[in-house]
């Protein structure tokens, strides 16, 4: 069915689809990020085209991960579509928990999906989740505060430059923090940030024999540098700040710099949402000259749990929400700067999108991320801000809690790293890796 051409009488919409099948009500679990909230506001377009309706379960990131993981592992059947990412997709697909997306329509043009996204959302060459938006991470900064500090941001800054610039831009009297970074516990929140950062310091989660590496100088250097910089130039309470909290701080003009998901660029430059929209510049995530930057690779994607009774309708929704047409719908309503980024080759070939100030930096960041070679020294895992093994989510959540306790002043860096080393090795031994 072509959703460009479908048209339905209002009286029939709640009863049948264009193909004559009964209309469905789909239950979709998603994260409370801005692009997903925007999608919910546009869902009537999907209903008008297909007759299907949608019920949303919108959750904070850590809660979403826990809910969908528990539900799919227990075959709970609570959701017809789940918002998941590059960590879960290949693991769950290998377990037989997801419906393959190998029969999407020709109009959908699955070959247009950026290879970095398609590869991360596939298992044995088959796509199991369609990317709603794709991201790496980059540095966003206040151009006016950088100029006031007498500094010029390089396109590819070092961590040392970032630390010095953060100190120079910090103005406690005016509630301006030189830098805002994630400290919130959770493997995909603060855990994702510090892991990506650690790669640029020469750290890694495991050596080639699956031994934990938190007892190394590289991890001590990472955590000490982070804590020193955030104590000097970060916001109070940064131990509980995640993506949304830092986004709010930056939009309020309270951050000189913020290193986070490239998808944030559209929100910090939106004059309807950001008080500093016309004063934002972009740079690559920092490095230390060791050959690895501190940017990650991720996609928030839509997947169908195996066993749903509404597979056909769920695929219609996924085609709608991750299509070229949806991108055009958002562009028509809210401008090209606000379309979901990082998923399709055609978007970055579009002259209108090429004029968006952060488009090229986003693409450069995505293309520079290498999940198969994420660290300075060799590792046995795939993934930049995660290790793509089933045990990682549980282990990394515990490790991130230990790190957040450091940020909150409840223990030392040394104590946290010792605990991380012990709990990680214990878990890996119990799982049979060692």
C-alpha positions in Angstrom: 0.0 0.0 0.0 1.3 3.4 -0.9 0.8 5.7 2.1 1.4 8.7 -0.2 -1.7 7.9 -2.2 -4.0 6.4 0.5 -7.1 8.3 1.3 -9.8 7.3 3.7 -13.3 8.5 4.6 -13.4 9.8 8.2 -16.3 7.5 9.0 -14.4 4.4 7.9 -11.0 5.2 9.5 -11.7 3.6 12.8 -13.1 0.4 11.2 -11.0 -0.7 8.3 -7.7 0.0 6.6 -7.4 0.8 2.9 -6.7 -2.9 2.2 -10.0 -3.9 3.8 -8.4 -5.4 7.0 -9.6 -4.4 10.4 -7.9 -1.2 11.7 -5.6 -1.8 14.7 -4.6 0.1 17.8 -0.9 -0.1 18.2 0.9 0.2 21.6 4.3 1.8 21.2 7.0 2.2 23.8 9.3 5.1 23.3 11.8 7.4 25.0 10.8 11.0 26.1 13.3 12.7 23.8 12.2 15.7 21.7 12.1 14.0 18.3 9.8 11.3 19.7 7.5 13.8 21.3 7.3 15.6 17.9 6.4 12.3 16.2 3.6 11.8 18.7 2.2 15.1 17.7 2.2 14.1 14.0 0.6 10.6 14.5 -2.7 11.8 13.1 -1.1 11.8 9.7 -0.4 8.1 10.1 -4.0 7.4 11.2 -5.4 9.4 8.3 -3.3 7.3 5.9 -3.8 3.9 7.3 -6.8 3.8 9.7 -4.7 2.5 12.5 -4.5 4.4 15.8 -1.7 4.6 18.3 -1.4 4.4 22.1 2.0 5.8 23.4 3.9 4.7 26.4 6.5 7.4 26.8 9.3 6.8 29.3 12.5 8.3 30.6 15.5 6.6 29.0 16.6 4.3 31.8 13.0 3.3 32.6 12.3 2.6 28.9 15.3 0.3 28.6 14.2 -1.6 31.7 10.6 -1.9 30.7 11.1 -3.1 27.1 13.9 -5.5 28.1 11.8 -7.1 30.8 8.8 -7.3 28.6 10.5 -8.9 25.6 12.5 -11.4 27.6 9.4 -12.6 29.4 7.3 -12.5 26.2 5.0 -10.1 28.0 3.4 -8.8 24.9 2.8 -5.3 26.3 4.0 -3.5 23.1 3.5 -3.9 19.4 6.5 -1.6 18.7 9.5 -0.9 20.9 12.0 1.9 20.6 15.4 0.3 21.0 19.0 0.9 19.8 22.1 -0.6 18.4 23.0 -2.5 21.5 19.7 -4.4 21.9 18.9 -5.0 18.2 21.5 -7.6 17.1 21.4 -9.4 20.5 17.6 -9.7 20.6 17.5 -10.6 16.9 19.9 -13.5 17.6 17.5 -14.6 20.4 14.6 -14.7 18.0 12.8 -11.9 19.9 12.3 -9.5 17.0 10.4 -9.6 13.6 12.8 -9.2 10.7 12.2 -6.1 8.5 13.2 -7.8 5.3 10.0 -7.2 3.4 9.5 -3.4 3.6 8.0 -1.8 0.5 10.0 -0.6 -2.5 8.8 2.9 -1.9 10.4 2.8 1.6 13.8 2.4 0.0 15.7 0.5 2.7 18.9 0.8 0.7 18.8 4.6 1.4 19.5 4.0 5.1 23.0 5.1 6.0 25.3 1.9 6.1 26.5 2.8 9.6 22.9 2.7 10.8 21.8 -0.3 8.8 24.8 -2.3 10.0 24.2 -1.6 13.6 20.6 -2.5 13.4 21.0 -5.8 11.6 21.8 -9.4 12.5 23.5 -11.7 9.9 22.7 -9.1 7.2 19.0 -8.7 8.0 17.5 -5.5 9.3 15.6 -5.9 12.5 15.0 -2.3 13.5 14.5 0.8 11.4 16.3 3.9 12.6 14.0 6.8 13.6 17.1 9.0 14.1 20.8 8.3 14.1 23.5 10.1 16.0 27.0 10.4 17.0 28.2 12.9 19.6 29.8 16.2 19.2 30.7 19.4 21.0 28.2 22.2 21.1 29.4 25.6 22.4 28.4 29.2 23.0 30.2 31.3 20.4 29.7 34.5 22.4 31.2 33.0 25.6 34.1 31.5 23.6 34.8 34.9 22.1 34.5 36.6 25.5 37.1 34.2 26.9 39.4 35.2 24.1 39.5 31.7 22.6 38.7 30.1 19.3 37.2 26.6 19.1 39.2 24.3 16.8 37.1 22.0 14.5 38.8 19.0 16.3 39.6 20.1 19.9 41.6 18.2 22.5 40.4 17.5 26.0 43.0 19.8 27.4 41.7 22.7 25.3 38.1 21.9 26.4 39.1 21.9 30.1 40.9 25.2 29.8 38.0 26.7 27.8 35.5 25.5 30.3 37.3 27.2 33.2 37.6 30.4 31.2 33.9 30.5 30.4 32.7 29.6 33.9 30.9 32.5 35.6 29.4 31.4 38.9 28.0 34.8 39.7 25.8 34.6 36.5 25.0 30.9 36.8 27.1 30.0 33.7 28.8 26.7 33.8 31.8 26.3 31.5 30.7 22.7 30.6 27.7 20.4 31.1 28.2 16.7 30.8 26.2 13.6 31.7 26.8 12.1 35.1 23.5 10.3 35.6 23.7 6.6 36.4 22.6 4.2 33.7 24.6 2.4 31.0 23.1 4.4 28.2 23.1 7.7 30.2 26.3 8.7 32.1 27.7 5.3 31.4 27.6 5.9 27.6 29.4 9.2 27.9 32.2 8.2 30.2 32.8 5.0 28.1 33.1 7.0 24.9 35.3 9.5 26.7 37.5 6.8 28.0 38.3 5.5 24.5 40.1 8.8 23.8 42.2 8.3 26.9 43.3 4.8 25.8 41.0 2.9 28.1 38.8 -0.1 27.3 36.3 -2.2 29.2 38.0 -5.5 28.5 41.3 -6.9 27.2 41.3 -9.5 24.5 40.8 -12.3 27.1 37.7 -10.5 28.6 39.5 -9.3 31.7 38.2 -6.1 33.1 40.5 -3.1 32.7 39.3 -0.6 35.3 42.6 -1.1 37.3 44.5 0.6 34.5 46.1 4.1 34.4 43.9 5.0 31.4 40.7 4.6 33.4 42.1 6.5 36.3 43.2 9.3 34.0 39.7 9.4 32.4 37.7 9.6 35.6 40.1 12.0 37.4 40.1 14.3 34.4 36.3 14.2 34.2 35.8 14.8 37.9 38.3 17.6 38.1 36.8 19.4 35.1 33.2 19.1 36.3 34.1 20.2 39.8 35.8 23.2 38.5 33.5 24.2 35.7 30.3 22.0 35.7 26.9 22.6 37.2 25.9 21.7 40.8 24.3 18.2 40.9 25.8 17.0 37.7 25.8 13.5 39.1 22.1 13.3 38.3 22.1 15.1 34.9 21.5 13.1 31.7 20.7 14.1 28.2 17.4 16.0 28.9 18.7 17.8 32.0 21.8 19.1 30.1 19.7 20.1 27.1 17.5 22.2 29.4 20.5 23.8 31.0 22.1 24.6 27.6 18.8 26.1 26.2 18.6 28.3 29.3 22.0 29.7 28.6 23.7 28.0 31.6 26.3 26.0 29.7 29.4 27.2 27.8 29.9 23.8 26.2 28.0 20.6 26.0 29.3 17.3 24.6 26.4 15.0 23.7 24.3 13.5 21.0 24.4 15.2 17.6 20.6 15.1 17.6 20.6 17.8 20.2 21.7 20.4 17.6 18.2 21.1 16.3 16.9 21.8 19.8 19.7 24.1 21.0 19.4 26.1 17.7 15.6 26.3 17.7 14.7 29.9 18.7 11.3 28.7 20.0 13.0 26.5 22.6 16.5 27.9 23.1 17.5 31.3 24.6 20.9 31.0 22.9 19.8 29.7 19.5 21.8 32.2 17.5 25.0 31.7 19.5 25.8 28.0 19.0 28.8 26.6 17.3 29.8 22.9 16.7 33.0 20.9 16.8 34.0 17.3 16.8 34.1 15.4 20.1 37.5 15.9 21.9 40.5 13.6 21.7 43.9 13.2 23.3 46.0 12.7 20.3 45.9 8.9 20.6 43.9 8.2 17.5 40.4 7.9 19.0 37.9 10.7 19.5 35.3 10.5 22.2 32.2 10.3 20.0 29.8 7.4 20.0 27.4 5.8 17.4 23.8 5.2 18.2 20.3 5.0 16.6 17.0 5.1 18.3 15.1 2.7 16.2 11.7 1.0 16.0 11.4 -2.7 16.2 8.6 -5.2 16.4 8.6 -7.9 19.1 8.1 -11.4 17.9 4.7 -12.7 18.8 2.7 -9.5 18.3 -0.7 -10.1 16.7 -0.4 -6.8 14.9 2.7 -7.3 12.8 1.3 -6.0 9.5 0.0 -2.8 11.1 3.3 -2.4 13.1 5.3 -2.5 9.8 3.0 0.1 8.4 3.8 2.4 11.3 7.5 1.8 11.0 7.5 2.6 7.3 5.6 5.8 8.0 7.8 7.0 10.9 11.1 6.2 9.4 10.4 7.1 5.8 11.5 9.9 3.4 7.9 11.1 3.5 8.0 11.5 7.3 11.2 13.6 7.0 9.4 15.8 4.4 6.4 16.1 6.7 8.5 17.4 9.6 10.4 19.7 7.2 7.1 21.2 5.9 5.7 21.8 9.3 8.8 22.8 11.3 11.7 23.3 8.9 14.6 21.2 7.7 16.7 21.9 10.8 14.1 19.9 12.8 13.9 16.7 10.8 15.1 13.4 12.4 18.8 13.3 11.5 21.4 10.7 10.8 19.4 7.9 9.1 19.2 8.4 5.3 21.8 9.1 2.6 19.3 11.1 0.6 18.9 13.6 3.5 22.5 14.5 3.4 22.4 14.9 -0.4 19.4 17.3 -0.1 20.6 20.9 -0.8 18.0 22.3 1.6 19.3 20.1 4.4 23.0 20.8 3.5 22.3 24.4 4.4 21.5 23.5 8.0 24.5 24.6 10.1 25.1 21.4 11.9 24.3 18.9 9.1 27.8 18.3 7.9 29.3 18.1 11.4 26.7 15.5 12.3 27.5 13.4 9.3 31.3 13.8 9.9 30.8 12.6 13.4 28.7 9.6 12.4 31.2 8.6 9.7 34.2 8.9 12.0 32.8 6.5 14.5 34.0 2.9 14.2 32.2 0.4 16.4 34.5 -2.5 15.2 37.6 -0.7 16.3 36.5 1.5 19.1 39.6 1.7 21.3 43.3 2.4 21.1 44.3 -1.1 22.1 42.5 -4.2 20.6 39.2 -5.4 22.2 37.1 -8.5 21.7 33.8 -6.6 21.5 32.0 -4.4 19.0 30.6 -1.1 20.2 31.9 2.3 21.1 29.9 3.4 24.2 28.9 -0.2 24.9 30.2 -3.7 24.4 27.7 -5.7 22.3 27.3 -8.7 24.7 24.1 -9.6 26.6 25.8 -9.1 30.0 26.9 -5.6 29.3 23.7 -3.7 30.2 23.6 -5.1 33.7 27.3 -4.8 34.4 27.5 -1.3 33.0 24.5 -0.1 35.0 26.3 -1.1 38.2 29.6 0.4 37.1 27.8 3.7 36.2 26.2 3.8 39.6 29.7 3.6 41.2 30.9 6.4 39.0 27.9 8.6 39.8 28.6 8.0 43.5 32.0 9.6 42.8 30.4 12.6 41.1 28.2 13.0 44.1 31.1 13.0 46.5 30.2 9.7 48.1 33.4 7.8 47.3 36.8 8.3 45.6 37.8 7.6 42.1 40.1 4.8 43.4 37.3 3.2 45.3 34.9 3.3 42.4 37.4 1.8 39.9 38.3 -1.0 42.4 34.6 -1.9 42.7 34.0 -1.7 39.0 37.0 -4.0 38.4 35.7 -6.6 40.9 32.1 -6.6 39.9 32.9 -6.7 36.2 35.3 -9.6 36.6 32.8 -11.5 38.9 30.0 -11.1 36.3 32.2 -12.2 33.4 33.4 -15.2 35.2 29.8 -16.2 36.2 28.8 -15.8 32.6 31.6 -18.1 31.4 33.8 -15.6 29.6 36.8 -16.2 31.9 
